[in-house]
Amino acid sequence: MHEFCYLGDMLSVDGDADPAVEARIRIGWNKFRQLVPLFTNRDISLIRIGRLYSSCVRRSMLRRSETWPVRKENEVALQRAEMRMVRWMCIVKVKERVPSKELSKRVGIGDIYIDTTAKQVAMVWACVVKRRH
């Protein structure tokens, strides 16, 4: 029997974060679609669009990520979803072969990154607190 700490988002029986990451990516896409009129408005600078993206969409995709036992595949899935959104905001098609780093620079966002050290510490403390109650 597998023991794991359940902390709000869904974890699989094996304790991996695949269901949580997939749910968060869906939530991020839903939030992105709500804001598409702003993200594709050329009267707004790409830097401002990037700030809006970071504060609304990225934040909703990474919410509670400190509790995920993240694997490389999870980070890649989050990065892939984010780059699709960034390409949409920049109105650049994949066929145009503009590097992702260049597009991220245009909107003023860095790489999506999940701090595994902070996550592990938070996960341990959350499990300790849960056991005490």
N, C-alpha and C positions, 0 to 999 in steps of 0.2 A: 504494500500500500504506500502510495506517495503522500508525503506530508508537505504542504505548502501554506504560505500565508496569503490569504485573500484580502486585498486592500482596495476594493472599489472597482477596479477594472478587471476584466475577465482573464484568468490564467487557465491554461489547459491542465488536465490531470497530471501531466508530466511536469508541470510548473513552468512551461515556457510562455512567452509573451505574445505568441502569434495572434491569438484572438484579440488581445488588447490593442496590438499595433494595427491590425486590420480595422478594428472599430474606430480607432483614432484617425486613421487615414480617411475613412468614410466621413467622419465628423469634419475633418479638415476640408474635404471636397465640398461638403454641404455649405460650410461657412464661406468657402471661396466662391461658389456659385451665387450666393446671396450678394456678394460684393463685386461681381464681374463688371457691372456698369462703371464702378469707380476704378477698378483695376485696368480697364481698357480705355479710360478717358484720357485722351492725349493732351488735355488742358492741364492735367496734373502731372508734376514731374515724376520720373521713375523713382527717385529717392523717396518722395512722399508716399508713393504707392508701396514701395518696399517697407517703409515704416508701418503703414497700415496693415500690410500682409503679416509682418512679424508680430504685431500686437494682437491681431485677431485670429488669423488662420494658423500660423506656426504655434502660437501659444495654445490654441485648442488641440492641435495635433500632439503636442508634447505634454499636455496636462497629465499629471500623475505618472509621468515616465520614470520618476525616481524609484518607483516600486516595481518596475519591470525587470526581469532577468533577461537582459537584451543579448541577442546573438547578432553576429555580423549581418545575417540575412534581414533581420528586423531594421537595422540601420540603413541598409541598402534600399529596402522598401520605402522607408520614410524619405530618403534622399531622392529616389526616383519620382515619388509623388510630388515632392517639392519642386523638382526641376521641371516637371510638366506644367506646374502652375506658373513658375517663373517664365517659361517660354511663352505661355499664354499672355502673361502681363506685358512682356516685351514685344508681343506680336511677331514672334520669330518661329518659323517652322523648323522641324528637325532637318529637313532637306537642305536648309540654308547652311548647315554645318557650323554654326556659331558655338564655340566652346561654352560649356556650362559655367565655368569660372568667370568668363567674360560677362555672361548674362547676370550672374549673381552680383558682380561688381556694378553693373548698370543700375540694379535696383537697391544696391547698398546693403545686401545681407551676406552674412558669412555662411559657411557650411552648417548644415543641420547637424548637431552633435549632442549626443546623450552622454553625460558624465557618468561613467560606470562606477568610479570610486565613490562619488556622492550617493549614487543609487544604492550601492551595496551597504553603505553605512545607514542610510535611511531605512532600507529593508530590514536590517538587523534590529534597529531600534523599534521599528513598527511591530515586528514579531515579538520582541521582548515586552512591549507595552500590551500587546494583545493577550499574551500568556498571563499577565498579571491580573487581567480583568476577568 
